[in-house]
């Protein structure tokens, strides 16, 4: 792999556009394009800057090697794998949040039915207004939601 291929592969591996790399180097996007196409070679000071941006040695950039392509592709795949893993974790976290909300809603619904059909008459006989029971139900449901949320937060750690 030659310099032009290395610049292209490492730029892609780091998720940089030609314009972003050009900004970091203080050159035009067309310069980066010419380097990658093999139409021109960057000045020595730009090669040093490239080595710092890509965290490689100047020897690595300037010397041709077949192993380099495999290394770069492996790094690209590792970064893609990490991004997929992060996305999977975010999706799982959202799914758990939705199920927690459903669980709290079902608990609330169950308590409302129990209060409405089983305990409402009991409260009328002891003189508690009907709204008090509903306030208690929502307080219990809120506490259940907090407990469920805290349990899942501990599991994530």
RACORVEN-V12920 format. One record per backbone hydrogen bond with DSSP energy under -0.5 kcal/mol. NH is the residue of the N-H (numbers start at 0). CO is the residue of the C=O. Records with the same first field share a line. If there is no record, write none. Layout:
NH = CO, CO
This chain:
5 = 1
6 = 2
7 = 3
8 = 4
9 = 5
10 = 6
11 = 7
12 = 8
13 = 9
14 = 11
15 = 10
20 = 16
21 = 17
22 = 18
23 = 19
24 = 20
25 = 21
26 = 21
31 = 27
32 = 28
33 = 29
34 = 30
35 = 31
36 = 32
37 = 33, 34
38 = 33
39 = 33
45 = 42
46 = 42
47 = 43
48 = 44
49 = 45
50 = 46
51 = 47
52 = 48
53 = 49
54 = 50
55 = 50
60 = 56
61 = 57
62 = 58
64 = 0
69 = 65
70 = 66
71 = 67
72 = 68
73 = 69
74 = 70
75 = 71
76 = 72
77 = 73
78 = 74
79 = 75
80 = 76
81 = 77
82 = 78
83 = 79
84 = 80
85 = 81
86 = 82
87 = 83
88 = 84
89 = 85
90 = 86
91 = 87
92 = 88
93 = 89
94 = 90
95 = 91
96 = 92
97 = 93
98 = 94
99 = 95
100 = 96
101 = 97
102 = 98
103 = 99
104 = 100
105 = 101
106 = 102
107 = 103
108 = 104
109 = 105
110 = 106
111 = 107
112 = 108
113 = 109
114 = 110
115 = 111
116 = 112
117 = 113
118 = 113
119 = 114
122 = 118
123 = 119
124 = 120
125 = 121
126 = 122, 123
127 = 122
131 = 128
132 = 128
133 = 129
134 = 130
135 = 131
136 = 132
137 = 133
138 = 134
139 = 135
140 = 136
141 = 137
142 = 138
143 = 139
144 = 140
145 = 141
146 = 142
147 = 143
148 = 144
149 = 145
150 = 146
151 = 147
152 = 148
153 = 149
154 = 150
155 = 151
156 = 152
